[in-house]
Amino acid sequence: MRNINQIVFLRFIFILASQILVFNNIYILGVTPNIYLIFLLIFPINYNKSFFYLYIFFAGLLLDFFSNSYGIITFSILISSLLRPYFLSFSFGKFDIGKVRKTTDYIKDTSLYQKITYLFLMYFSHQFILYLIEVFSFERFYWIIEKTILSTIISIILSYILLLIFFKKNAR
């Protein structure tokens, strides 16, 4: 079995490369699907917090560099990473971090409602912060909400499909 550090690093490389090379070039109804948030969604819960925030920071930095977004993605993904424990508690109930090793256990062993709630909260908050900072004006608030909802729906659908492919239960 691989070391948890190797698994995290390989996920980091795979998800960021797929976002940069594939999903940044796809436009669905005028928005780009942001599947890079899967890295944050499935990151191990009891991992070292310093390395967690470094991974998230470098992920945002790389995405900003290749997306020409001037730090907006880094800021919004760091804020989303700070909100993640609250969304986990809200979506899956109270849990003991000491007993839980992987977030994927929650993704695999929970109801569809809990999964969608977790995905929606994470994507909506991330997209809302992303578009709010991009526009930086409440005069275009309806545009921000429209883009946030549209991008959230498209990203959730693609992310849920990818999560089902990579984290399905073994039938054995």
C-alpha positions in Angstrom: 0.0 0.0 0.0 1.2 3.4 -0.8 2.1 6.1 1.7 -0.6 8.7 2.3 1.8 11.4 1.2 2.3 9.7 -2.2 -1.4 9.4 -2.7 -2.0 13.0 -1.8 0.7 14.1 -4.2 -0.5 12.0 -7.0 -4.0 13.3 -6.6 -2.6 16.8 -6.5 -0.8 16.3 -9.8 -3.6 14.4 -11.5 -6.4 16.8 -10.6 -4.5 20.0 -11.3 -3.2 18.6 -14.7 -6.7 17.6 -15.7 -8.1 21.0 -14.8 -5.3 22.9 -16.6 -5.1 20.8 -19.7 -8.7 19.7 -20.2 -11.3 21.5 -18.1 -9.9 25.1 -18.6 -10.6 24.6 -22.3 -14.2 23.5 -21.9 -17.0 26.1 -21.8 -20.5 25.0 -20.9 -23.1 27.7 -21.1 -20.3 30.3 -20.8 -18.6 29.0 -17.7 -15.6 26.7 -17.1 -16.2 23.7 -14.9 -14.0 23.8 -11.8 -13.2 20.2 -10.9 -10.0 21.2 -9.1 -12.1 21.6 -5.9 -12.3 17.7 -5.8 -8.8 17.9 -4.4 -10.1 19.9 -1.5 -13.2 17.7 -1.1 -11.4 14.4 -0.8 -8.3 15.6 1.1 -7.7 13.4 4.2 -9.3 15.0 7.3 -6.5 14.2 9.9 -3.7 15.2 7.6 -1.1 17.8 8.9 -2.8 21.2 8.7 0.4 23.0 7.6 0.9 20.7 4.6 -2.9 20.9 3.9 -2.8 24.6 3.6 0.5 24.5 1.6 -1.1 22.0 -0.9 -4.1 24.2 -1.2 -2.1 27.4 -1.6 0.2 25.9 -4.3 -2.9 24.4 -6.1 -4.5 27.8 -6.2 -1.2 29.4 -7.3 -0.7 27.0 -10.2 -4.3 27.4 -11.3 -4.0 31.2 -11.1 -0.9 31.1 -13.2 -2.4 29.0 -15.9 -5.8 30.7 -15.8 -4.5 34.3 -15.6 -6.8 35.0 -12.7 -4.4 37.1 -10.6 -4.8 35.3 -7.2 -8.6 35.0 -7.2 -8.6 31.2 -7.3 -6.0 31.0 -4.5 -8.0 33.3 -2.3 -11.3 31.5 -2.9 -9.9 28.0 -2.5 -8.1 29.0 0.8 -11.4 30.4 2.2 -13.2 27.3 1.1 -10.6 25.2 2.9 -11.3 27.1 6.0 -15.0 26.5 5.7 -14.6 22.8 4.9 -14.8 21.4 8.5 -18.1 23.3 9.1 -19.6 22.0 5.8 -18.4 18.4 6.7 -20.1 18.7 10.1 -23.3 20.1 8.6 -23.5 17.6 5.8 -22.5 14.4 7.6 -23.2 15.2 11.2 -20.8 15.3 14.1 -17.8 13.1 13.7 -14.6 12.3 15.6 -11.6 13.4 13.5 -9.4 10.9 15.5 -11.5 8.0 14.3 -11.9 9.0 10.7 -8.9 8.6 8.4 -10.3 9.5 5.0 -12.9 11.9 3.6 -13.6 9.3 0.9 -15.2 7.1 3.5 -17.8 9.8 3.9 -18.2 10.1 0.2 -18.6 6.3 -0.3 -20.7 5.4 2.7 -23.3 8.2 2.9 -26.6 9.0 1.3 -27.0 10.9 -2.0 -28.6 13.8 -0.1 -25.5 14.2 2.2 -23.1 14.0 -0.8 -25.0 16.6 -2.8 -25.3 18.8 0.3 -21.5 18.7 0.8 -20.8 19.3 -2.8 -23.3 22.1 -3.1 -22.0 23.9 0.0 -18.4 23.6 -1.0 -18.9 24.6 -4.7 -21.4 27.4 -4.0 -19.2 29.1 -1.4 -16.1 28.7 -3.6 -17.8 30.0 -6.8 -19.6 32.8 -4.9 -16.3 34.1 -3.5 -14.6 33.6 -6.8 -17.1 35.7 -8.8 -17.5 38.3 -6.0 -13.8 39.0 -5.9 -13.6 38.9 -9.7 -16.3 41.6 -10.1 -15.7 43.3 -6.8 -18.9 45.2 -7.0 -22.4 44.7 -5.6 -23.8 46.6 -8.6 -23.6 43.3 -10.6 -24.9 41.1 -7.8 -27.4 39.4 -10.0 -24.7 38.5 -12.5 -22.6 37.1 -9.7 -25.5 35.0 -8.4 -26.4 33.8 -11.9 -22.8 32.8 -12.7 -22.3 31.2 -9.3 -25.4 29.0 -9.6 -24.7 28.0 -13.2 -21.1 27.2 -12.5 -22.0 25.4 -9.3 -24.5 23.1 -11.0 -22.2 22.3 -13.9 -19.2 21.7 -11.6 -21.2 19.5 -9.2 -22.5 17.3 -12.0 -19.0 16.8 -13.4 -17.4 16.3 -10.0 -20.1 13.9 -8.9 -19.5 11.8 -12.0 -15.7 11.8 -11.4 -16.2 10.9 -7.8 -18.5 8.0 -8.7 -15.9 6.8 -11.2 -12.9 6.9 -8.9 -14.5 6.2 -5.5 -17.2 3.6 -6.1 -17.7 0.9 -3.6 -16.2 -2.5 -4.3 -18.8 -5.1 -5.0 -16.7 -7.9 -3.4 
